[in-house]
Amino acid sequence: MSKFSLVAMGGTFDIIHKGHLTLLSSAFDISDKVIIGLTSDELAKKKGKILLHEYEKRLENLSVELLKKYPSTSFQISKLNNDFGPAVLEKEVQALVVSDETSNQGNILNKLRSEKKLPPVEIITVPMFLAKDGKRISTTRIKNSEIDIEGNSLSIDK
């Protein structure tokens, strides 16, 4: 039996990489049901992100990846037009899975839930997945051809 009946997490998932898979794996390790907030194009642009893929393509790629890697789980993908989406309103959400880079979001979420008379969620912080060079793996680094989706170095050392 899983530790939580429902957990939430979010991301942009422009290029799905080992860091994303680590977060997703952590979410599915503690719950059979996960709500995944997928950042809308508008919110991504507002946050200064330059996207390779529009929302519909990111949704398709994420869905395919989830069905392939976690076939016996239940998930819901929600379009995020703000930082928290359904995690603020869904009373049943028991935990928020975040990276150490976004762990402060948990406190903000619990404050918003408190204002709505909802119980706080447990914050599950997953350490950032590091690339082979010891720096964090990120979509930006992949786009810049520094690393691949597994975190392997692509640039030639000078």
C-alpha positions as CSV (number, residue, x, y, z in Angstrom):
1,M,0.0,0.0,0.0
2,S,1.3,3.5,-0.9
3,K,2.2,6.0,1.7
4,F,-0.2,8.6,0.2
5,S,-3.5,8.2,-1.7
6,L,-2.8,11.3,-3.9
7,V,0.2,13.5,-4.5
8,A,0.9,16.5,-6.7
9,M,3.9,17.7,-8.6
10,G,4.5,20.1,-11.5
11,G,6.9,21.1,-14.3
12,T,7.3,22.4,-17.8
13,F,8.6,19.1,-19.3
14,D,9.8,20.8,-22.4
15,I,12.5,18.2,-22.9
16,I,11.9,15.2,-20.6
17,H,15.2,14.4,-18.9
18,K,16.6,12.2,-16.1
19,G,15.8,15.0,-13.6
20,H,12.1,14.9,-14.5
21,L,12.1,11.1,-14.4
22,T,13.7,11.2,-10.9
23,L,10.9,13.4,-9.7
24,L,8.2,11.4,-11.4
25,S,9.6,8.1,-10.0
26,S,9.7,9.6,-6.5
27,A,6.0,10.6,-6.8
28,F,4.9,7.2,-8.0
29,D,7.0,5.5,-5.3
30,I,4.9,7.1,-2.6
31,S,1.5,7.1,-4.3
32,D,-0.4,5.2,-7.0
33,K,-2.2,8.4,-8.0
34,V,-0.4,11.5,-9.1
35,I,-1.6,14.9,-10.3
36,I,1.0,16.4,-12.6
37,G,0.7,20.1,-13.3
38,L,2.0,20.9,-16.7
39,T,3.0,24.5,-17.2
40,S,1.0,26.3,-19.8
41,D,2.8,28.2,-22.6
42,E,1.6,31.5,-21.1
43,L,2.9,30.7,-17.7
44,A,6.2,29.4,-19.1
45,K,6.7,32.7,-21.1
46,K,5.8,34.7,-18.0
47,K,8.6,32.9,-16.1
48,G,11.0,33.8,-18.9
49,K,11.2,30.3,-20.4
50,I,11.9,29.8,-24.1
51,L,10.1,26.7,-25.1
52,L,11.0,24.3,-27.8
53,H,7.6,22.6,-27.7
54,E,4.1,24.1,-27.3
55,Y,1.8,22.8,-24.6
56,E,0.0,20.2,-26.7
57,K,3.3,18.6,-27.8
58,R,4.7,18.6,-24.2
59,L,1.4,17.0,-23.0
60,E,1.7,14.3,-25.6
61,N,5.4,13.6,-24.8
62,L,4.7,13.5,-21.1
63,S,1.7,11.2,-21.5
64,V,3.6,8.8,-23.7
65,E,6.5,8.7,-21.2
66,L,4.2,8.1,-18.2
67,L,2.3,5.3,-19.9
68,K,5.6,3.7,-20.9
69,K,7.3,4.0,-17.5
70,Y,4.4,3.8,-15.1
71,P,1.8,1.6,-16.9
72,S,0.0,0.4,-13.7
73,T,-0.5,3.8,-12.1
74,S,-3.1,6.4,-12.1
75,F,-2.2,10.0,-13.2
76,Q,-3.9,13.2,-14.2
77,I,-2.2,15.9,-16.1
78,S,-3.6,19.4,-15.4
79,K,-2.7,22.6,-17.3
80,L,-1.0,25.0,-15.0
81,N,-1.8,28.6,-15.5
82,N,-0.4,29.5,-12.0
83,D,2.2,27.9,-9.8
84,F,0.0,25.5,-8.0
85,G,-3.1,24.5,-10.0
86,P,-5.2,21.8,-8.5
87,A,-2.8,21.3,-5.5
88,V,-4.5,24.4,-3.9
89,L,-8.0,23.2,-4.4
90,E,-8.0,19.4,-4.2
91,K,-8.7,18.5,-0.6
92,E,-7.5,14.9,-1.3
93,V,-3.9,16.0,-2.2
94,Q,-1.7,14.8,0.7
95,A,1.8,15.6,-0.5
96,L,3.6,17.9,-2.9
97,V,6.7,16.4,-4.6
98,V,9.3,19.1,-5.4
99,S,13.0,19.4,-6.2
100,D,15.3,21.1,-3.8
101,E,15.4,24.0,-6.2
102,T,11.6,24.5,-5.8
103,S,11.1,23.3,-2.2
104,N,10.0,26.8,-1.0
105,Q,6.9,26.3,-3.1
106,G,5.6,23.9,-0.5
107,N,5.3,26.5,2.2
108,I,3.5,28.9,-0.1
109,L,1.1,26.1,-1.2
110,N,0.3,25.2,2.5
111,K,-0.4,28.9,3.2
112,L,-2.8,29.0,0.3
113,R,-4.4,25.8,1.4
114,S,-4.8,27.1,4.9
115,E,-6.6,30.2,3.6
116,K,-9.0,27.8,1.9
117,K,-9.5,25.8,5.1
118,L,-7.8,22.8,3.6
119,P,-5.3,20.5,5.4
120,P,-1.6,21.1,4.7
121,V,0.3,18.8,2.4
122,E,3.5,17.0,3.3
123,I,6.4,18.4,1.3
124,I,8.6,15.7,-0.3
125,T,11.8,17.2,-1.5
126,V,13.7,15.2,-4.0
127,P,17.4,16.1,-4.5
128,M,18.3,17.5,-7.9
129,F,19.6,15.0,-10.3
130,L,23.2,15.8,-11.2
131,A,24.7,15.4,-14.6
132,K,28.0,13.5,-14.9
133,D,29.9,16.8,-14.5
134,G,28.4,17.3,-11.0
135,K,26.1,20.2,-12.0
136,R,22.4,19.9,-12.1
137,I,20.7,18.5,-15.1
138,S,18.3,20.9,-16.8
139,T,16.4,21.6,-20.0
140,T,18.5,24.7,-20.5
141,R,21.8,22.8,-20.4
142,I,20.3,20.2,-22.8
143,K,19.2,23.0,-25.2
144,N,22.7,24.5,-25.0
145,S,24.2,21.1,-26.0
146,E,26.2,20.9,-22.7
147,I,24.6,17.6,-21.7
148,D,22.2,15.0,-23.1
149,I,18.9,13.9,-21.4
150,E,20.8,11.4,-19.3
151,G,23.2,14.0,-18.0
152,N,26.2,12.9,-20.1
153,S,28.6,15.7,-21.1
154,L,28.5,16.8,-24.7
155,S,30.9,19.7,-24.7
156,I,34.5,19.1,-25.5
157,D,36.8,20.1,-22.5
158,K,39.3,22.7,-23.4
